């Protein structure tokens, strides 16, 4: 059961990370920042979003497995 939650976390984490990267990139581009800074900031926010969803789904998997649902 935990593996299912980790898989869901990877899939939705990837999508969330990609969307966070693109949104951040477009916002920073709008204000005329340098490409190097935009790349670093957008990537770090995308990675944070990915890890957030992965960790959250893993925690939910552990909780649900202990509840025997």
Order of alpha helices (4+ residues) and beta strands (2+ residues): alpha-alpha
